[in-house]
Structure formats: C-alpha cells, structure tokens
Amino acid sequence: MKILKSLFCTLLLLLPLTAKSEEIKLDDKTTELNVYTGMFDFSDNGKRSTLVGIQHQNEELKRKTFLGNLSPITGAMITADNASYFYTGVQAEYSIGFLNLTPSFAPGYYNQGDGKDLGHSLEFKSEVQLSLDLPKKNSQLGFSYNHISNASLGDKNPGANSYSFNFLQQF
C-alpha cells in the first residue's frame, strides 16, 4: 500500500501542472463507461475470485486542475463469490500520446457475501490504469491494478489486490 501511495504521489508531482481550473470539452461526449473483468485478490490463493464491474464517469464534470484532468467516478463490482463493492471517488487522467495513465481513489461499501472478509464495510480503493486509444474514436482498451483496504478501521485489515482488463467507451 505504501508503494502504491508513493507511486501515485510521484506521478502527480512529475506531470505538468496548470495554475487555473477550467472545464474540458471532448467532442460533446458526456458519459464514459468502463466495463471490466479480472481477478479479485489474486495474491491470496484461498480467496481469489473472478470479478466483473462497471464504472461511470461524467465528462461534463471533468476539470483541468494543477493536479491534471480530474473527474468524479462511480462504480460497482461483484465477484464470483458474491462479494460486492460499490464506490464513488475521483480519478486523474494523463495522456501520453495514445497511452492514458489514470490513477484513482474511491471509498465505498464492501459486502463480503461468500468472499473474503476485509474487516469493515467501509473500504478504500486505490487504482492505477494504463489504457490505449483504439482506432474507433472515443474507445480505449486498458489494464488496471487496484488495492482495496479499510485503512485499519476494522479489527483486521487484510486488504485485497486485484487486476482487471478494461474497455472504455465515451457516449
């Protein structure tokens, strides 16, 4: 977790900074959906499980700030063990040619179902996604890694490391 936080902070400091906040318009597209699938808690042999999820970003709320292009996100995921996570947070977007780097942070509600006990219903998801623009305009294909943890709010805090493959489409 400390490595992920350090990486996130380093990326924010290395990327260009802007002094003024302003709205970004992208071809009149107002919604971006991110549909993803992958492996929940891949580092725990006993509790790993496949996952599927969806995430929404409203392009109209995207702002260019000194931290980069920031926008709110909302999403949900469910595992094959019926564990679920509903979240809302913020993401930053950095474009490097046809590659896009998207770190995000989102607190949310975790329901254990038959899956891993993460120690608390309030969990925090830190994620980094690398995606590339597809020839079809306003589409991206990506890979992401995230860590979900309760920041020691519960009696235990085992955390969960997950990866996923993402398809993003603006409408």
Secondary structure per residue as TSV (DSSP state, phi and psi in degrees):
chain	resnum	aa	ss	phi	psi
A	1	M	-	360.0	-41.5
A	2	K	H	-64.6	-36.3
A	3	I	H	-65.1	-43.7
A	4	L	H	-63.2	-42.3
A	5	K	H	-63.3	-42.9
A	6	S	H	-63.2	-43.0
A	7	L	H	-61.8	-45.0
A	8	F	H	-60.2	-47.4
A	9	C	H	-64.7	-41.4
A	10	T	H	-61.3	-44.2
A	11	L	H	-61.2	-41.0
A	12	L	H	-64.3	-36.2
A	13	L	H	-76.5	-30.5
A	14	L	H	-81.4	-20.6
A	15	L	S	-84.5	154.2
A	16	P	-	-58.5	141.9
A	17	L	-	-109.3	144.0
A	18	T	-	-118.2	144.6
A	19	A	S	-84.2	-23.4
A	20	K	S	-118.6	139.6
A	21	S	-	-86.5	131.5
A	22	E	E	-150.4	156.6
A	23	E	E	-77.1	145.1
A	24	I	-	-110.8	129.7
A	25	K	-	-106.2	130.6
A	26	L	-	-123.9	90.3
A	27	D	T	50.0	34.0
A	28	D	T	58.6	19.7
A	29	K	-	-85.0	130.6
A	30	T	-	-112.1	-12.3
A	31	T	E	-134.3	138.5
A	32	E	E	-123.3	127.2
A	33	L	E	-109.3	137.0
A	34	N	E	-119.2	110.4
A	35	V	E	-102.3	130.8
A	36	Y	E	-141.6	158.1
A	37	T	E	-147.0	151.1
A	38	G	E	-179.8	-148.2
A	39	M	E	-121.8	119.6
A	40	F	E	-83.1	131.4
A	41	D	T	52.5	52.6
A	42	F	T	-61.9	-21.1
A	43	S	T	-85.5	-2.9
A	44	D	-	-113.8	102.5
A	45	N	T	-56.1	-34.3
A	46	G	T	-77.4	-25.9
A	47	K	T	-121.9	7.2
A	48	R	-	-64.4	149.8
A	49	S	E	-158.9	148.7
A	50	T	E	-70.3	155.9
A	51	L	E	-138.6	154.8
A	52	V	E	-135.4	150.4
A	53	G	E	-160.8	170.9
A	54	I	E	-142.6	143.7
A	55	Q	E	-135.0	140.4
A	56	H	E	-115.7	139.4
A	57	Q	E	-132.8	130.3
A	58	N	E	-92.7	110.1
A	59	E	G	-62.4	-27.4
A	60	E	G	-66.8	-22.0
A	61	L	G	-95.7	2.3
A	62	K	-	-69.3	136.7
A	63	R	E	-132.9	141.2
A	64	K	E	-89.5	121.5
A	65	T	E	-129.5	-179.6
A	66	F	T	-66.9	-14.7
A	67	L	T	-93.3	-1.8
A	68	G	E	114.0	-164.2
A	69	N	E	-82.8	108.0
A	70	L	E	-104.2	144.3
A	71	S	E	-154.4	151.9
A	72	P	E	-76.7	150.0
A	73	I	E	-131.1	152.1
A	74	T	E	-141.8	138.3
A	75	G	E	-161.6	178.0
A	76	A	E	-151.4	147.4
A	77	M	E	-140.5	155.8
A	78	I	E	-139.6	145.1
A	79	T	E	-103.5	169.0
A	80	A	T	-64.6	-19.4
A	81	D	T	-92.2	14.5
A	82	N	S	64.5	19.2
A	83	A	-	-77.8	143.1
A	84	S	E	-136.1	154.9
A	85	Y	E	-142.2	122.7
A	86	F	E	-115.0	128.9
A	87	Y	E	-143.1	159.6
A	88	T	E	-146.8	140.4
A	89	G	E	-168.9	-147.4
A	90	V	E	-136.8	147.7
A	91	Q	E	-131.3	153.7
A	92	A	E	-111.7	147.6
A	93	E	E	-126.0	131.8
A	94	Y	E	-131.1	124.2
A	95	S	E	-101.4	133.4
A	96	I	E	-127.0	83.0
A	97	G	T	69.8	-124.3
A	98	F	T	-90.1	-0.6
A	99	L	E	-96.8	146.3
A	100	N	E	-128.6	129.8
A	101	L	E	-108.6	124.8
A	102	T	E	-132.7	92.9
A	103	P	E	-82.0	149.4
A	104	S	E	-148.4	161.6
A	105	F	E	-139.8	130.1
A	106	A	E	-148.4	115.8
A	107	P	E	-75.6	154.2
A	108	G	E	-167.5	179.2
A	109	Y	E	-97.8	125.3
A	110	Y	E	-110.8	130.7
A	111	N	E	-116.0	121.5
A	112	Q	-	-63.8	-34.9
A	113	G	T	54.3	-130.9
A	114	D	T	-99.4	13.5
A	115	G	S	-95.3	-156.8
A	116	K	-	-71.1	137.0
A	117	D	-	-81.5	110.5
A	118	L	-	-91.1	-0.1
A	119	G	S	96.1	-12.8
A	120	H	-	-163.5	156.6
A	121	S	S	-81.5	-24.3
A	122	L	E	-91.6	116.8
A	123	E	E	-128.0	157.4
A	124	F	E	-120.4	130.5
A	125	K	E	-110.0	119.6
A	126	S	E	-106.8	130.0
A	127	E	E	-140.8	150.3
A	128	V	E	-131.9	132.6
A	129	Q	E	-126.0	136.8
A	130	L	E	-117.3	123.1
A	131	S	E	-134.8	160.1
A	132	L	E	-126.3	145.4
A	133	D	E	-68.6	135.9
A	134	L	-	-92.9	158.7
A	135	P	S	-56.6	-34.0
A	136	K	S	-68.9	122.0
A	137	K	T	-56.8	139.5
A	138	N	T	69.0	25.6
A	139	S	E	-125.6	147.6
A	140	Q	E	-140.4	153.5
A	141	L	E	-122.4	132.7
A	142	G	E	-145.8	174.8
A	143	F	E	-133.6	136.7
A	144	S	E	-135.0	154.5
A	145	Y	E	-126.8	135.9
A	146	N	E	-139.6	159.9
A	147	H	E	-128.3	127.5
A	148	I	E	-110.6	129.9
A	149	S	E	-151.2	156.0
A	150	N	-	-99.4	9.8
A	151	A	T	56.3	34.2
A	152	S	T	63.6	29.6
A	153	L	-	-74.9	-29.5
A	154	G	S	-96.5	177.8
A	155	D	S	-65.9	-27.3
A	156	K	-	-134.3	158.6
A	157	N	-	-146.0	70.9
A	158	P	-	-73.6	-25.8
A	159	G	-	67.9	169.4
A	160	A	E	-148.1	128.7
A	161	N	E	-103.1	129.5
A	162	S	E	-135.4	155.5
A	163	Y	E	-131.2	156.5
A	164	S	E	-153.1	157.5
A	165	F	E	-103.6	133.9
A	166	N	E	-121.3	142.3
A	167	F	E	-122.2	122.5
A	168	L	E	-114.7	137.5
A	169	Q	E	-140.2	131.3
A	170	Q	E	-95.3	140.2
A	171	F	-	-120.5	360.0
